[in-house]
Structures are given as C-alpha cells and as structure tokens.
Amino acid sequence: MLVIDPSSIWTTTPRRVGALAALVLLTGAGCLSTPDALAPCDGWESSRAICGLTNPEDLAWLPGGEWVVASEMARLDPGSEAMPDPPGRITAIRARDRALRPLFPAEWASEAPASSGWGDAACPGPPDPARLQPHGLDVRRTGSGAGALAVVNHGGREAVELFEIVDADTDAPRLAWRGCVPMPEDAMTNDVAWLPDGGFVVTKFMPAIEGVGPKAIWSILKVSVGARTGGVLRWKPGGAVVPVAGSEGSAPNGIAASPDGRTLWVAAWGGEAVYQLRLDGTRAHERVEIPVDTHPDNLTWSESLGLVVAGQDPGPTKALGCGRLREGGCDIGYAVYAIDPHTLEARRVAAGRGAASVALEVGDELFVGVFAGDAIERVALPR
C-alpha cells in the first residue's frame, strides 16, 4: 500500500511533484478507492457547521479569546500544474457568531521587509499570496490582543511563515508578515509549535520527494506499515534548523508543546499513536507512546479535555482518495481522542463522518476542521 500524508499532497512546490505524480499513477491504476462525498456545507443546518471554507486543516485561538484562526489549504486537480484558484488562505472565525474574516491574503494585511528581525536572515521575502499553501499553525501570545502566528507553508517554498497578530481582541484582527524560516531541503514538513524562547519545533513528516523513484516509493511504503519516516526539527532565533535526536516516528504529523517547552507531544500518523518526549536542547528522551485507534493528525489543548487529538479512521489508501472529490466533504469517518497530560490515558470523546484533521474547544463545542471539505463541523463538547 503506497501512502502519503493526505493533508499535504495537494501542493505545487517542485519537491512535491513526485509525490503527486505517484498518487495520480496509483489513482489511475485503481489502487485508491474514492470515498463517498458528504453534502456540501450549504445544505447543513447552521447549528452543525461553519460554511464558506476550503479544507480548514488546522485551528488555533487568537489572543483575546474572540477569534479562532484557520489554515485553508487550496485544492488542486490531480496532475494540474496550474496555480490554485483560489489560493490557500489564513482566515479568522469569530467565536460568538462564526463570522469569517480573511487575514492573509487580505487588503488589510501588511508586510515587513525580510530584514525585520523575525525568523532567519536567509528568508527571501514575503510569500507569494497566489501560491500560498498554509498547513499546520500555532499561536504565541505576547499581550492583550497581540501575538505571533507560525504557519507551515508549502506554496512556492518550504518554510515556516511568521506573522505578527494585531488587534485580535477587536472586531478587526489583522496579520502582518514579519519573516520566515526556510526548512531543510530534505524535509516535507507538517505542523509547528512555538517554544518559550521564541523558537519553535516542526514535524518532518518524511523526506522531501523529487520524482517517482525508489526513494519516493520506499518512503511512502514505510508510512503504510508504520515504520519511522521523519522526526522533529527545532529552530532557535539566530540559529539553524536542526533535527531533535530521538524524536523519530512514523509520519510525524501534529505537534504540541507544554508551556515550559520541556515536553512535546507528536502525532504519529502512520503509527496510530501519539508519543510524548522530554526535550533537552536538540535531544529527546523519556519517550512514551500512547496508542489511539485512528490516524492522528493535529493536536490542540482543551481546558476540560487535556490534549485533543483528531484523526482519520480508515487506512491511508482510503483517506488519500479524498483528493479525488471536487465538492462537499469526504465521508471516511473520524475520531477525536482526549489524552490526560498527567496520566497519559487516552479516551475517545467524539466521532463523525468527515475527514477530520483537528478539533478545537470553543465554548461548549468542538470545532472539527478537515483536510478535505468545505465545512468546520460543530460538535457538542463531551463532559
């Protein structure tokens, strides 16, 4: 079974052309099944969903508790070299009424020169809005209504984009691009988590793939059998992006850090587990694996549930078939788990039919985002 991360296939960077080509070949050969489609969001009751979105893959709270930020991944036709239309977007969702506000690209978004002091000096400049492909994201709070947003971007370059968050406690939050950190040439990255020193950790899902060859086939095959394909990378301000020794896993996907930055949780998408690590500089130790009966994607924190894990139920072959659907959602089934960060006990707290990639506590609900679909599902918060 040949597999690649379902939420990072549909991108246009050169290093992903091989992965996309391999998927197209498999699709044409009938190796991927096409899941059933869910009805488009505009046919849902408003109490069940938030519409007007495209593949809202990851979610996080903005400072101030008024808005949630979503990364919308653009959808491309398999094999197409055309620019995504529309491109990927970063969007804010107001918690009280679910109103949407574009953050980037947006007419009120601003950009600083690459020499702004944020990120790496090697950053070539702002991302091309027409090629933006936001993936995993994380928010760091720096004050009332202010903070920093880190976003994994595959569009035009493999980098973590850094934005200043402005006026998030008002009705008009804004983003200002401040810099980026280019990722290593051999990395296909997925998610990011801030650390207290102003740096971050980012998951390397697997090696970058160029062309359909033994390397691509071997990497994808390893994911399908739960073998280790990647790990965690760390960046400190003024330093280089370096691997964290001992952090390797099967298709590392979502990542979360404790407030003191000493403990990491990593979703092993290929291994159906979340693993906890103690971070010591660029080394990890005291590894504990927590099995979950799903392919875990993104991780969020909940005051009532602890660490919240959303993932897809079926095997990777069926999950990848979601890319063949052109409208509505992908009916593959999902599960949401809550992990107690102290006891490391995992319990299933929600389930549904879509291609869930994240679940975020918002009031008395969970907002469930998807890597393939046009809706955020609203699920009653389990007690």
Secondary structure, DSSP 8 states (H G I E B T S, - for coil): -----TTSSS---GGGHHHHHHHHHHHHTT-S---EEE--GGGS-TTTEE-S-S-EEEEEE-TTSSEEEEEE-----TT--S--SS--EEEEEETTT--EEEEES-TT-EE--TTSSSS-TT--SS--GGG--EEEEEEEEEETTEEEEEEEE-SSS-EEEEEEEE-TTSSS-EEEEEEEEE--TTEEEEEEEE-TTS-EEEEEEEE---SSSHHHHHHHHHHHTT---BEEEEE-TTS-EEE-BT--BSSEEEEEE-TTSSEEEEEETTTTEEEEEEEETTEEEEEEEEE-SSEEEEEEEETTTEEEEEEE-S-HHHHHGGGG--SSEEES-EEEEEE-TTT--EEEEEEESS-EEEEEEETTEEEEEESSSS-EEEEE---
